[in-house]
Amino acid sequence: MKKGAVIFAHNNAGIDYIRLAIFAANRVKKYLNIPVSLITDDKKWLFNNYEDHPFDQIIETSSPYSQ
């Protein structure tokens, strides 16, 4: 893959960032017609809640912590 988009989505108790990432990925695919990868800390959440997701590749990482 030479061209594509990467979206980071790490959910927390208040915001479902994966849902926002799905919205963004659908727009990227529609208007740019390029593959979209998701980097997240919870693949299980994605697969359990959004079976029909638009991501071409999903990369699971540990959750980043900041202050």
C-alpha positions as CSV (number, residue, x, y, z in Angstrom):
1,M,0.0,0.0,0.0
2,K,1.5,3.3,-1.1
3,K,-1.3,5.7,-0.2
4,G,-3.9,5.6,2.6
5,A,-5.2,7.2,5.7
6,V,-4.6,6.3,9.4
7,I,-7.0,7.1,12.2
8,F,-6.2,6.8,15.9
9,A,-9.1,6.0,18.2
10,H,-8.7,5.3,21.9
11,N,-12.1,5.1,23.7
12,N,-12.7,6.4,27.2
13,A,-15.7,6.2,29.6
14,G,-17.2,9.4,28.1
15,I,-16.6,9.3,24.4
16,D,-16.8,6.5,21.8
17,Y,-13.9,7.6,19.6
18,I,-14.2,4.5,17.5
19,R,-17.6,5.6,16.4
20,L,-16.2,9.0,15.4
21,A,-13.4,7.2,13.5
22,I,-15.9,5.1,11.6
23,F,-17.7,8.3,10.5
24,A,-14.3,9.8,9.4
25,A,-13.3,6.6,7.6
26,N,-16.5,6.5,5.6
27,R,-15.9,10.0,4.4
28,V,-12.3,9.2,3.5
29,K,-13.4,6.2,1.4
30,K,-16.2,8.2,-0.2
31,Y,-14.4,11.4,-1.2
32,L,-10.7,10.2,-1.4
33,N,-11.2,6.6,-2.4
34,I,-8.1,5.4,-0.4
35,P,-7.7,2.6,2.2
36,V,-8.2,3.5,5.8
37,S,-6.4,1.9,8.8
38,L,-7.4,2.2,12.4
39,I,-5.0,2.3,15.3
40,T,-6.9,1.5,18.6
41,D,-6.4,0.0,22.0
42,D,-9.6,-2.2,21.8
43,K,-10.2,-4.3,18.8
44,K,-12.7,-6.3,20.7
45,W,-14.9,-3.2,21.2
46,L,-14.9,-2.5,17.5
47,F,-15.8,-6.0,16.5
48,N,-18.5,-6.4,19.2
49,N,-20.2,-3.0,18.5
50,Y,-19.5,-2.3,14.8
51,E,-19.4,-5.5,12.8
52,D,-19.7,-3.6,9.5
53,H,-16.8,-1.2,9.9
54,P,-15.0,0.4,7.0
55,F,-11.4,-0.2,8.0
56,D,-9.1,-2.1,5.7
57,Q,-6.6,-2.8,8.5
58,I,-6.9,-2.6,12.3
59,I,-3.8,-2.3,14.5
60,E,-4.1,-2.8,18.2
61,T,-1.7,-1.0,20.6
62,S,-1.6,-0.3,24.3
63,S,-3.6,2.7,25.5
64,P,-1.6,5.9,25.8
65,Y,-1.7,7.6,29.1
66,S,-1.3,11.4,29.5
67,Q,-1.7,13.9,32.2
